[in-house]
Amino acid sequence: MADDFKSMSEVDIAYQILSAAGKDNPIYFKTLIREVIRKKNKTVQNEAMAISEIYTLINMDSRFQHVKDGKWGLSDWYPPETKRRSTTRTTKLSS
């Protein structure tokens, strides 16, 4: 199984970790990324840099959604945000 993770991308591993955790368990980003690094069996010389790189990849991937307090979940778990449109109109009165 470890070999399976070596061939996967970091974001795909993060996706699997969150999928296994379930909708009610978003994961703090550092915990998630450290687990990705562990599963990938990746040698890291600078943990802060590795966390930054993987965080950026997760942040750019639409499958993930920042929940709150530094926790991430999967976009599928949450309804899409609805944007409100302003329905206020201004009309000019002729003089």
Secondary structure as UniProt FT lines:
FT   HELIX           2..7
FT   HELIX           10..21
FT   TURN            23..24
FT   STRAND          27..28
FT   HELIX           29..40
FT   HELIX           47..60
FT   TURN            62..63
FT   STRAND          64..66
FT   TURN            69..70
FT   STRAND          71..74
FT   HELIX           75..77
//
